[in-house]
Amino acid sequence: MEDNQDIPKKPEDVVSSIDDSALNSTNDIEFKNRLDLTELQQSIAKIKQEVGKVIVGQKDMVDMLIASLLAKGHSLIEGVPGVAKTVTAKLLAKSLSVGFSRIQFTPDLMPSDILGTSVFNLKNSEFEFKKGPIFSNMILIDEINRAPAKTQAALFEVMEEQQITIDGNKFLLDAPFMVLATQNPVEQEGTYRLPEAQLDRFLFKIDVDYPDLEDEIEILSREHQLQDKEKTNQITSFLTAEQIAKYQHLVTQVLVEAHLLKYIAQIIMATRSNPFLYLGASPRASIAILKSSKAFAAMSGRDFVTPEDIKRAAIPVLHHRVIVTPEREMEGVTSKQVIKQIIETVEIPR
């Protein structure tokens, strides 16, 4: 009887053996990111833990504030009074070992109250510049829509270029620099509508809603247990300016494929041709989606962007940058609804 080793294998046997060997080899492969995001993720978890000592729920707001910090952007937080807009911003700032300033905007606030002013020094007979509260790392502006246009305009240069120019002299601000602004959408008496040019300088507009029943009960329970203790004393500062700069640099290195860049561009182009929108998004908006989707990817432990990251970033980036036509606005159509419809119609790259 002849030996079977010379008998050629059937095609299906060859395929089976190849599949088995490939399966065995892939079981030994460990997939690793190009970037080491372990420390970044641990720090983010620590920030959420610290903020969560006081804030109940509002996970989306906290996530977006962290993403805004990683993407070197500013955030506008909008919600009715009492939903922890200001407290959350203060807690985030306290978890970071960086400078913090709070500015309460009022109708009589002047630009010099924010930026600073030149004061004559009698000792040396020279003018000296006294820095205003904007010279810090994290700036909380409460009720930003209560200041007049002249004061609003003072923020344009500092938010975009991280510098101010006074009396012909340029003053650079230290990194990291982030503006967190709050506004109340209900009470309109004594308020000024933010100009589109200023809204465009905010990376995100974060809408804060009421908590649900379970969160409301937890809020009451924690407040009852505090017994006159200060809430913010529970927060520990741990993240330094150097660490934040390191994480921000890591986020810029997150990979974005060419077809995803095209996907972002298609979403932006769709806002400009949508019949429901009077004003579409600018190139600054597309750059904002790119930066924030990188931040969301890094927060998820990935060194590459997915279409889901882009979709997650699109609404908070776009809905304060586009304007619904007056006819559709009278019908109750909102910019959020239009953007959601645009995201659903633009084909997702595979």
TIDRENDREN-724938 format. One record per residue (C-alpha): x, y, z. Coordinates in pm, 1 decimal. Each point is the difference from the previous one (the first is absolute). Layout:
<r><east>X</east><north>Y</north><up>Z</up></r>
...
This chain:
<r><east>0.0</east><north>0.0</north><up>0.0</up></r>
<r><east>145.4</east><north>335.9</north><up>-103.3</up></r>
<r><east>74.0</east><north>276.9</north><up>248.2</up></r>
<r><east>-274.3</east><north>269.3</north><up>13.6</up></r>
<r><east>247.9</east><north>289.7</north><up>38.0</up></r>
<r><east>43.4</east><north>26.7</north><up>-378.0</up></r>
<r><east>-372.3</east><north>32.9</north><up>-58.9</up></r>
<r><east>-75.7</east><north>367.7</north><up>-79.3</up></r>
<r><east>-235.3</east><north>175.1</north><up>239.0</up></r>
<r><east>-344.2</east><north>106.7</north><up>-109.8</up></r>
<r><east>-51.7</east><north>376.4</north><up>-43.6</up></r>
<r><east>-234.4</east><north>13.1</north><up>301.5</up></r>
<r><east>263.7</east><north>-171.3</north><up>216.8</up></r>
<r><east>259.2</east><north>258.2</north><up>-102.5</up></r>
<r><east>-236.3</east><north>287.9</north><up>81.5</up></r>
<r><east>-88.1</east><north>-159.1</north><up>333.2</up></r>
<r><east>363.6</east><north>-40.5</north><up>98.3</up></r>
<r><east>73.6</east><north>360.9</north><up>-97.7</up></r>
<r><east>-297.8</east><north>126.6</north><up>202.4</up></r>
<r><east>109.1</east><north>-203.1</north><up>303.7</up></r>
<r><east>357.7</east><north>123.1</north><up>-17.0</up></r>
<r><east>-113.4</east><north>360.8</north><up>-48.4</up></r>
<r><east>-238.8</east><north>-30.4</north><up>295.2</up></r>
<r><east>272.6</east><north>-144.1</north><up>222.5</up></r>
<r><east>243.5</east><north>276.0</north><up>-96.7</up></r>
<r><east>-250.3</east><north>284.7</north><up>58.0</up></r>
<r><east>-76.4</east><north>-132.4</north><up>346.8</up></r>
<r><east>358.7</east><north>83.5</north><up>95.4</up></r>
<r><east>-15.3</east><north>356.1</north><up>-137.2</up></r>
<r><east>-54.5</east><north>287.4</north><up>241.9</up></r>
<r><east>-139.5</east><north>311.9</north><up>-160.7</up></r>
<r><east>145.8</east><north>315.1</north><up>149.7</up></r>
<r><east>-56.0</east><north>369.9</north><up>-65.2</up></r>
<r><east>274.6</east><north>202.5</north><up>-162.3</up></r>
<r><east>-48.5</east><north>248.8</north><up>282.5</up></r>
<r><east>12.4</east><north>-89.4</north><up>366.7</up></r>
<r><east>-328.6</east><north>141.6</north><up>129.5</up></r>
<r><east>-0.4</east><north>-185.9</north><up>333.0</up></r>
<r><east>105.0</east><north>296.8</north><up>212.3</up></r>
<r><east>-246.3</east><north>229.4</north><up>-180.0</up></r>
<r><east>-289.2</east><north>-240.0</north><up>65.5</up></r>
<r><east>95.8</east><north>-38.1</north><up>365.1</up></r>
<r><east>7.1</east><north>377.3</north><up>44.0</up></r>
<r><east>-339.9</east><north>39.2</north><up>-168.0</up></r>
<r><east>-145.8</east><north>-269.0</north><up>227.3</up></r>
<r><east>145.5</east><north>185.0</north><up>299.5</up></r>
<r><east>-154.3</east><north>332.3</north><up>-114.5</up></r>
<r><east>-341.1</east><north>-166.6</north><up>-38.6</up></r>
<r><east>39.8</east><north>-159.6</north><up>341.7</up></r>
<r><east>82.8</east><north>333.2</north><up>163.8</up></r>
<r><east>-283.7</east><north>188.1</north><up>-171.8</up></r>
<r><east>-235.8</east><north>-292.1</north><up>75.1</up></r>
<r><east>56.1</east><north>53.8</north><up>373.9</up></r>
<r><east>-226.9</east><north>303.8</north><up>-26.7</up></r>
<r><east>-181.0</east><north>-9.4</north><up>-338.1</up></r>
<r><east>-270.7</east><north>-258.9</north><up>-58.1</up></r>
<r><east>-56.8</east><north>-102.2</north><up>-362.2</up></r>
<r><east>88.2</east><north>257.1</north><up>-268.9</up></r>
<r><east>248.0</east><north>-250.7</north><up>-146.7</up></r>
<r><east>-30.3</east><north>145.1</north><up>-350.3</up></r>
<r><east>86.4</east><north>348.5</north><up>124.8</up></r>
<r><east>306.7</east><north>-127.3</north><up>187.9</up></r>
<r><east>114.8</east><north>-203.1</north><up>-303.0</up></r>
<r><east>-32.1</east><north>300.6</north><up>-229.7</up></r>
<r><east>185.2</east><north>229.5</north><up>240.3</up></r>
<r><east>288.2</east><north>-248.8</north><up>18.4</up></r>
<r><east>-0.8</east><north>-39.4</north><up>-380.0</up></r>
<r><east>3.7</east><north>378.3</north><up>-34.3</up></r>
<r><east>304.2</east><north>18.7</north><up>227.9</up></r>
<r><east>184.1</east><north>-270.8</north><up>-197.8</up></r>
<r><east>-83.6</east><north>169.7</north><up>-331.1</up></r>
<r><east>113.8</east><north>344.8</north><up>124.7</up></r>
<r><east>-351.6</east><north>138.2</north><up>-45.2</up></r>
<r><east>-248.9</east><north>213.4</north><up>191.8</up></r>
<r><east>-349.1</east><north>-104.9</north><up>106.4</up></r>
<r><east>-330.0</east><north>184.1</north><up>36.3</up></r>
<r><east>-230.9</east><north>-165.5</north><up>253.0</up></r>
<r><east>-370.1</east><north>82.2</north><up>-33.4</up></r>
<r><east>-273.7</east><north>-105.7</north><up>238.7</up></r>
<r><east>-265.6</east><north>125.0</north><up>237.3</up></r>
<r><east>110.4</east><north>125.2</north><up>343.7</up></r>
<r><east>89.5</east><north>-265.1</north><up>256.5</up></r>
<r><east>117.7</east><north>-288.5</north><up>-221.6</up></r>
<r><east>363.0</east><north>23.1</north><up>123.9</up></r>
<r><east>152.5</east><north>180.9</north><up>-298.8</up></r>
<r><east>224.2</east><north>225.5</north><up>208.2</up></r>
<r><east>73.0</east><north>-262.8</north><up>266.1</up></r>
<r><east>112.7</east><north>-257.7</north><up>-256.7</up></r>
<r><east>233.9</east><north>249.2</north><up>-166.5</up></r>
<r><east>145.4</east><north>97.1</north><up>339.5</up></r>
<r><east>47.9</east><north>-365.2</north><up>97.7</up></r>
<r><east>176.7</east><north>-79.1</north><up>-326.5</up></r>
<r><east>231.1</east><north>294.3</north><up>58.4</up></r>
<r><east>66.9</east><north>-109.5</north><up>358.0</up></r>
<r><east>101.3</east><north>-350.5</north><up>-113.0</up></r>
<r><east>276.7</east><north>164.4</north><up>-205.8</up></r>
<r><east>308.4</east><north>154.3</north><up>161.5</up></r>
<r><east>-23.3</east><north>310.9</north><up>-217.1</up></r>
<r><east>-104.0</east><north>363.6</north><up>43.3</up></r>
<r><east>-373.0</east><north>72.3</north><up>21.7</up></r>
<r><east>-198.8</east><north>324.1</north><up>-31.6</up></r>
<r><east>-372.0</east><north>60.4</north><up>18.3</up></r>
<r><east>-149.0</east><north>308.3</north><up>-166.0</up></r>
<r><east>-362.0</east><north>95.6</north><up>61.5</up></r>
<r><east>-126.6</east><north>182.0</north><up>-309.1</up></r>
<r><east>-231.3</east><north>296.3</north><up>62.6</up></r>
<r><east>-142.9</east><north>274.0</north><up>-226.5</up></r>
<r><east>245.5</east><north>259.6</north><up>139.1</up></r>
<r><east>312.0</east><north>-217.1</north><up>-44.2</up></r>
<r><east>273.6</east><north>169.5</north><up>-204.1</up></r>
<r><east>272.7</east><north>-166.3</north><up>-213.5</up></r>
<r><east>268.2</east><north>125.6</north><up>239.2</up></r>
<r><east>-174.1</east><north>-187.6</north><up>283.8</up></r>
<r><east>84.5</east><north>-322.1</north><up>-184.9</up></r>
<r><east>325.2</east><north>68.3</north><up>-181.4</up></r>
<r><east>168.8</east><north>242.2</north><up>238.5</up></r>
<r><east>106.9</east><north>360.9</north><up>-27.7</up></r>
<r><east>306.9</east><north>225.2</north><up>3.9</up></r>
<r><east>56.0</east><north>181.2</north><up>329.8</up></r>
<r><east>237.2</east><north>293.5</north><up>51.0</up></r>
<r><east>273.3</east><north>-80.4</north><up>251.8</up></r>
<r><east>101.3</east><north>313.8</north><up>190.5</up></r>
<r><east>329.0</east><north>-155.1</north><up>117.1</up></r>
<r><east>154.1</east><north>-40.3</north><up>-343.2</up></r>
<r><east>-235.2</east><north>232.7</north><up>-192.2</up></r>
<r><east>-94.4</east><north>-279.7</north><up>-243.4</up></r>
<r><east>-315.7</east><north>-182.3</north><up>-92.9</up></r>
<r><east>-17.5</east><north>-360.4</north><up>120.0</up></r>
<r><east>-240.0</east><north>-258.7</north><up>-131.8</up></r>
<r><east>-211.7</east><north>-165.6</north><up>268.1</up></r>
<r><east>-123.0</east><north>-335.8</north><up>-125.4</up></r>
<r><east>-369.4</east><north>-79.8</north><up>18.8</up></r>
<r><east>-166.1</east><north>-329.6</north><up>99.5</up></r>
<r><east>27.7</east><north>-132.5</north><up>-357.3</up></r>
<r><east>368.1</east><north>-69.3</north><up>73.3</up></r>
<r><east>-50.2</east><north>-348.5</north><up>135.2</up></r>
<r><east>-22.6</east><north>-357.1</north><up>-132.6</up></r>
<r><east>-366.7</east><north>-79.4</north><up>43.3</up></r>
<r><east>-251.4</east><north>284.2</north><up>-19.7</up></r>
<r><east>-360.0</east><north>-43.2</north><up>112.3</up></r>
<r><east>-226.2</east><north>271.9</north><up>-141.2</up></r>
<r><east>-335.6</east><north>-5.0</north><up>172.5</up></r>
<r><east>-303.7</east><north>129.8</north><up>-193.1</up></r>
<r><east>206.5</east><north>96.2</north><up>-304.4</up></r>
<r><east>-303.0</east><north>145.3</north><up>-179.8</up></r>
<r><east>-48.7</east><north>271.6</north><up>264.9</up></r>
<r><east>293.0</east><north>215.5</north><up>-119.7</up></r>
<r><east>-39.2</east><north>248.9</north><up>-289.7</up></r>
<r><east>160.7</east><north>-39.5</north><up>-342.6</up></r>
<r><east>302.6</east><north>213.5</north><up>88.6</up></r>
<r><east>97.8</east><north>-238.5</north><up>278.8</up></r>
<r><east>-82.9</east><north>-308.5</north><up>-208.7</up></r>
<r><east>236.3</east><north>123.8</north><up>-270.9</up></r>
<r><east>284.6</east><north>11.0</north><up>252.6</up></r>
<r><east>-7.3</east><north>-380.7</north><up>6.4</up></r>
<r><east>43.5</east><north>-47.6</north><up>-376.8</up></r>
<r><east>377.0</east><north>24.8</north><up>-18.3</up></r>
<r><east>73.5</east><north>-180.6</north><up>324.7</up></r>
<r><east>-223.8</east><north>-298.9</north><up>-81.9</up></r>
<r><east>136.6</east><north>-46.9</north><up>-350.2</up></r>
<r><east>367.5</east><north>92.2</north><up>32.9</up></r>
<r><east>66.2</east><north>-40.1</north><up>375.1</up></r>
<r><east>137.6</east><north>352.9</north><up>19.0</up></r>
<r><east>-122.2</east><north>356.3</north><up>56.3</up></r>
<r><east>120.1</east><north>328.2</north><up>-146.0</up></r>
<r><east>-23.1</east><north>313.6</north><up>217.5</up></r>
<r><east>162.8</east><north>337.8</north><up>-69.2</up></r>
<r><east>192.7</east><north>-155.4</north><up>-288.3</up></r>
<r><east>153.4</east><north>-266.7</north><up>226.1</up></r>
<r><east>-65.9</east><north>-371.2</north><up>-46.8</up></r>
<r><east>-42.8</east><north>-222.2</north><up>304.7</up></r>
<r><east>3.9</east><north>-379.0</north><up>-36.2</up></r>
<r><east>-203.7</east><north>-219.3</north><up>233.8</up></r>
<r><east>137.9</east><north>-314.6</north><up>159.1</up></r>
<r><east>-108.1</east><north>-344.0</north><up>-119.9</up></r>
<r><east>-229.0</east><north>-175.8</north><up>56.1</up></r>
<r><east>-264.4</east><north>265.1</north><up>-61.9</up></r>
<r><east>-369.4</east><north>-82.3</north><up>-1.4</up></r>
<r><east>-315.7</east><north>210.1</north><up>26.1</up></r>
<r><east>-311.8</east><north>-157.0</north><up>149.6</up></r>
<r><east>-302.9</east><north>226.4</north><up>-35.9</up></r>
<r><east>-353.9</east><north>-49.8</north><up>129.2</up></r>
<r><east>-324.4</east><north>155.9</north><up>-110.9</up></r>
<r><east>-367.7</east><north>-30.4</north><up>84.6</up></r>
<r><east>-227.0</east><north>-59.8</north><up>-303.7</up></r>
<r><east>-323.0</east><north>89.9</north><up>180.6</up></r>
<r><east>47.9</east><north>337.9</north><up>166.2</up></r>
<r><east>55.1</east><north>255.3</north><up>-278.8</up></r>
<r><east>-49.1</east><north>325.1</north><up>194.1</up></r>
<r><east>328.1</east><north>188.1</north><up>29.6</up></r>
<r><east>185.0</east><north>-235.2</north><up>-232.5</up></r>
<r><east>177.0</east><north>50.3</north><up>-331.8</up></r>
<r><east>-0.7</east><north>-255.3</north><up>-278.4</up></r>
<r><east>349.8</east><north>-134.8</north><up>-68.0</up></r>
<r><east>119.6</east><north>94.7</north><up>-349.4</up></r>
<r><east>58.5</east><north>-284.9</north><up>-244.8</up></r>
<r><east>370.9</east><north>86.8</north><up>-19.5</up></r>
<r><east>34.0</east><north>-63.6</north><up>372.8</up></r>
<r><east>-210.5</east><north>-316.0</north><up>-0.9</up></r>
<r><east>228.2</east><north>-132.9</north><up>-273.5</up></r>
<r><east>294.9</east><north>20.5</north><up>239.9</up></r>
<r><east>-154.7</east><north>-255.6</north><up>233.7</up></r>
<r><east>92.8</east><north>-357.7</north><up>-88.0</up></r>
<r><east>-315.5</east><north>-139.2</north><up>164.4</up></r>
<r><east>-336.6</east><north>127.5</north><up>104.8</up></r>
<r><east>-113.3</east><north>-234.7</north><up>276.0</up></r>
<r><east>-371.2</east><north>-14.2</north><up>78.5</up></r>
<r><east>-68.8</east><north>-105.3</north><up>358.7</up></r>
<r><east>-341.2</east><north>-147.6</north><up>76.6</up></r>
<r><east>-183.3</east><north>-83.5</north><up>321.4</up></r>
<r><east>108.0</east><north>-319.1</north><up>184.6</up></r>
<r><east>-228.6</east><north>-304.6</north><up>-6.0</up></r>
<r><east>-184.3</east><north>-131.0</north><up>308.1</up></r>
<r><east>278.7</east><north>-230.2</north><up>123.6</up></r>
<r><east>262.5</east><north>275.2</north><up>-31.5</up></r>
<r><east>-229.1</east><north>249.6</north><up>173.0</up></r>
<r><east>-40.5</east><north>-238.2</north><up>295.6</up></r>
<r><east>378.3</east><north>-51.3</north><up>14.4</up></r>
<r><east>55.4</east><north>378.7</north><up>-2.3</up></r>
<r><east>-234.2</east><north>40.3</north><up>297.8</up></r>
<r><east>162.4</east><north>-290.1</north><up>182.2</up></r>
<r><east>351.3</east><north>143.1</north><up>-40.4</up></r>
<r><east>-112.5</east><north>348.0</north><up>101.1</up></r>
<r><east>-158.9</east><north>-145.9</north><up>313.6</up></r>
<r><east>320.5</east><north>-186.1</north><up>90.4</up></r>
<r><east>224.7</east><north>305.2</north><up>-49.8</up></r>
<r><east>-125.9</east><north>162.0</north><up>321.7</up></r>
<r><east>144.4</east><north>345.7</north><up>-64.5</up></r>
<r><east>331.9</east><north>-128.2</north><up>-143.9</up></r>
<r><east>147.8</east><north>180.1</north><up>-300.7</up></r>
<r><east>-52.0</east><north>-198.0</north><up>-321.5</up></r>
<r><east>316.2</east><north>108.7</north><up>-178.7</up></r>
<r><east>223.2</east><north>-101.5</north><up>292.8</up></r>
<r><east>-43.2</east><north>-362.5</north><up>-107.7</up></r>
<r><east>185.4</east><north>59.8</north><up>-327.3</up></r>
<r><east>372.3</east><north>-73.7</north><up>-31.3</up></r>
<r><east>218.4</east><north>189.4</north><up>-249.9</up></r>
<r><east>236.2</east><north>-239.1</north><up>-177.5</up></r>
<r><east>44.3</east><north>76.4</north><up>-372.2</up></r>
<r><east>279.8</east><north>249.6</north><up>-74.0</up></r>
<r><east>37.5</east><north>238.2</north><up>-294.3</up></r>
<r><east>289.6</east><north>-211.7</north><up>-132.5</up></r>
<r><east>-213.3</east><north>-316.1</north><up>0.8</up></r>
<r><east>-287.0</east><north>179.2</north><up>-175.2</up></r>
<r><east>240.8</east><north>126.5</north><up>-269.5</up></r>
<r><east>129.4</east><north>-354.8</north><up>-44.2</up></r>
<r><east>-352.6</east><north>-140.6</north><up>-43.6</up></r>
<r><east>-95.6</east><north>278.2</north><up>-241.1</up></r>
<r><east>304.7</east><north>-85.8</north><up>-212.7</up></r>
<r><east>-96.3</east><north>-370.4</north><up>6.1</up></r>
<r><east>-349.1</east><north>83.0</north><up>-126.1</up></r>
<r><east>141.8</east><north>184.5</north><up>-302.9</up></r>
<r><east>176.6</east><north>-322.9</north><up>-101.5</up></r>
<r><east>-318.4</east><north>-209.7</north><up>-12.7</up></r>
<r><east>-36.5</east><north>-151.7</north><up>-347.8</up></r>
<r><east>-276.0</east><north>114.5</north><up>-236.3</up></r>
<r><east>-39.9</east><north>-183.1</north><up>-331.3</up></r>
<r><east>-49.9</east><north>197.0</north><up>-322.3</up></r>
<r><east>-353.2</east><north>-135.4</north><up>-50.3</up></r>
<r><east>-96.0</east><north>132.9</north><up>345.8</up></r>
<r><east>133.2</east><north>344.7</north><up>-86.0</up></r>
<r><east>-226.7</east><north>-14.9</north><up>-305.4</up></r>
<r><east>-288.9</east><north>-106.8</north><up>225.6</up></r>
<r><east>48.3</east><north>309.6</north><up>219.7</up></r>
<r><east>16.2</east><north>221.3</north><up>-309.7</up></r>
<r><east>-320.6</east><north>-154.2</north><up>-138.9</up></r>
<r><east>-187.2</east><north>73.1</north><up>324.8</up></r>
<r><east>118.7</east><north>362.0</north><up>-5.9</up></r>
<r><east>-89.6</east><north>41.1</north><up>-368.3</up></r>
<r><east>-346.5</east><north>-140.2</north><up>70.3</up></r>
<r><east>-65.0</east><north>279.8</north><up>252.1</up></r>
<r><east>76.4</east><north>259.6</north><up>-268.0</up></r>
<r><east>-247.6</east><north>-141.7</north><up>-252.3</up></r>
<r><east>-278.7</east><north>-100.2</north><up>241.5</up></r>
<r><east>-322.0</east><north>192.6</north><up>-77.6</up></r>
<r><east>-90.5</east><north>11.5</north><up>370.6</up></r>
<r><east>316.1</east><north>193.9</north><up>89.0</up></r>
<r><east>54.8</east><north>370.4</north><up>-62.8</up></r>
<r><east>366.4</east><north>-19.7</north><up>105.0</up></r>
<r><east>218.6</east><north>-307.6</north><up>-42.8</up></r>
<r><east>317.6</east><north>-101.6</north><up>180.6</up></r>
<r><east>340.4</east><north>152.9</north><up>-76.2</up></r>
<r><east>340.2</east><north>-171.6</north><up>-43.6</up></r>
<r><east>65.1</east><north>78.5</north><up>366.8</up></r>
<r><east>-288.4</east><north>-235.8</north><up>78.6</up></r>
<r><east>153.4</east><north>-284.0</north><up>-202.6</up></r>
<r><east>331.9</east><north>49.3</north><up>181.8</up></r>
<r><east>-191.0</east><north>-4.5</north><up>330.5</up></r>
<r><east>-162.5</east><north>-334.6</north><up>-89.1</up></r>
<r><east>342.4</east><north>-139.1</north><up>-94.1</up></r>
<r><east>160.2</east><north>109.3</north><up>328.9</up></r>
<r><east>-287.1</east><north>-108.6</north><up>222.2</up></r>
<r><east>-40.6</east><north>-340.3</north><up>-170.9</up></r>
<r><east>371.3</east><north>-61.6</north><up>69.3</up></r>
<r><east>-61.4</east><north>87.0</north><up>365.2</up></r>
<r><east>-298.5</east><north>-236.5</north><up>22.9</up></r>
<r><east>207.6</east><north>-278.1</north><up>-158.7</up></r>
<r><east>284.7</east><north>49.9</north><up>248.4</up></r>
<r><east>-247.2</east><north>4.9</north><up>289.8</up></r>
<r><east>-126.7</east><north>-338.7</north><up>-121.6</up></r>
<r><east>354.9</east><north>-139.1</north><up>-1.3</up></r>
<r><east>38.8</east><north>-2.3</north><up>-378.1</up></r>
<r><east>274.3</east><north>164.7</north><up>-202.9</up></r>
<r><east>-224.4</east><north>21.0</north><up>-306.9</up></r>
<r><east>-327.5</east><north>178.1</north><up>-76.1</up></r>
<r><east>-317.0</east><north>-187.3</north><up>-96.0</up></r>
<r><east>-319.3</east><north>133.2</north><up>-164.1</up></r>
<r><east>-169.5</east><north>-27.4</north><up>341.9</up></r>
<r><east>248.4</east><north>251.1</north><up>146.0</up></r>
<r><east>-84.6</east><north>242.2</north><up>-280.7</up></r>
<r><east>-374.9</east><north>-45.0</north><up>49.1</up></r>
<r><east>41.7</east><north>52.1</north><up>374.4</up></r>
<r><east>187.0</east><north>326.1</north><up>-58.9</up></r>
<r><east>-223.7</east><north>136.7</north><up>-276.3</up></r>
<r><east>-300.5</east><north>123.2</north><up>201.4</up></r>
<r><east>180.8</east><north>187.2</north><up>283.7</up></r>
<r><east>240.6</east><north>148.3</north><up>-257.4</up></r>
<r><east>-258.7</east><north>106.9</north><up>-258.6</up></r>
<r><east>-330.4</east><north>91.2</north><up>162.7</up></r>
<r><east>116.2</east><north>343.6</north><up>120.6</up></r>
<r><east>175.2</east><north>73.4</north><up>-330.5</up></r>
<r><east>-292.9</east><north>-45.6</north><up>-238.0</up></r>
<r><east>-319.8</east><north>208.9</north><up>-21.4</up></r>
<r><east>-341.0</east><north>-140.7</north><up>-88.5</up></r>
<r><east>-201.4</east><north>198.8</north><up>-254.6</up></r>
<r><east>-267.6</east><north>224.4</north><up>157.2</up></r>
<r><east>-280.7</east><north>-196.4</north><up>-165.7</up></r>
<r><east>116.2</east><north>-332.4</north><up>144.8</up></r>
<r><east>77.4</east><north>156.8</north><up>336.3</up></r>
<r><east>-361.3</east><north>119.0</north><up>22.7</up></r>
<r><east>-105.7</east><north>-359.6</north><up>-63.7</up></r>
<r><east>205.4</east><north>-111.9</north><up>302.1</up></r>
<r><east>291.6</east><north>-152.8</north><up>-190.6</up></r>
<r><east>327.4</east><north>17.5</north><up>196.5</up></r>
<r><east>359.5</east><north>-7.2</north><up>-120.3</up></r>
<r><east>52.7</east><north>-326.9</north><up>188.6</up></r>
<r><east>-277.6</east><north>-168.6</north><up>-195.6</up></r>
<r><east>142.9</east><north>117.6</north><up>-331.1</up></r>
<r><east>353.0</east><north>-117.7</north><up>88.4</up></r>
<r><east>-130.7</east><north>-342.3</north><up>107.8</up></r>
<r><east>-179.9</east><north>-28.4</north><up>-333.0</up></r>
<r><east>316.8</east><north>96.7</north><up>-186.9</up></r>
<r><east>206.5</east><north>-260.3</north><up>189.2</up></r>
<r><east>-259.1</east><north>-266.8</north><up>-85.3</up></r>
<r><east>3.3</east><north>85.0</north><up>-371.5</up></r>
<r><east>377.2</east><north>29.1</north><up>-55.0</up></r>
<r><east>135.3</east><north>-344.0</north><up>-84.1</up></r>
<r><east>231.4</east><north>-147.1</north><up>263.1</up></r>
<r><east>334.4</east><north>-111.3</north><up>-147.9</up></r>
<r><east>81.8</east><north>-368.6</north><up>31.7</up></r>
